[in-house]
Amino acid sequence: MVIVAGHIAVEPEQREPYLAGCVGVVEQARRAPGCLDFVIAADLVDAGRINIFERWESSAAVEAFRGSGPSDQQSTAMLSASVAEYEIADMRSLT
């Protein structure tokens, strides 16, 4: 399993337009083979932060979906990004 997690920083007034531009990507990702979860969401306490969380069956599934990354408009809106990919060997349910 692969987890992609982190956050993107944008100007607070750019957060809602940025997220609106991500709706299609989220819908597409959730339909992609191997996608177990895909979230791009506003942070509850930081008006300029967008949280990223993805869960995939494999690295191959991530690579098949990933493509070229954010659009030029999205890249321009980003002040910074801290997103990493983690390979998970095992998991246990907490529910």
Buried (B, 14 or more C-beta within 10 A) or exposed (E): BBBBBBBBBBEEEBBEEBBEBBEEBBEEBEEBEBBEEBBBBBBEEEEBBBBBBBBBEEEEBBEBBBEEEBEEEBEEBBEEBEEEBEEEEEEEEEE
